[in-house]
Amino acid sequence: MCEKCERINSLPIAGTTCVDNLAKDNGKYYYVITAINAAGRISSSSNEAIAPIPDEKQPGTVPADFPLPPSCRVGD
């Protein structure tokens, strides 16, 4: 288990993608994921994934009308 981990949501997210809308610019974040099955059993954690956040929005990376995935920080 991670010593400095923060649980970012208390409700399951259906799907495989979400946006951490509280991530700060010019930061580096490390994420692990768990899954919950229909019986409520939680899987072991995934390997850690690094997500560096640029210091400002990168032009032209996402079209303005692109539908964003749900927020990762739900139910808190």
Number of C-alpha atoms within 10 A of each C-alpha: 6 6 5 5 10 8 9 15 14 11 11 12 16 10 8 8 12 14 12 16 10 10 13 14 12 11 11 12 14 11 15 14 12 11 15 13 8 6 6 8 9 11 11 12 12 11 11 11 11 11 12 14 14 12 10 9 10 8 7 7 7 11 8 8 6 7 8 11 12 15 15 18 17 13 9 8
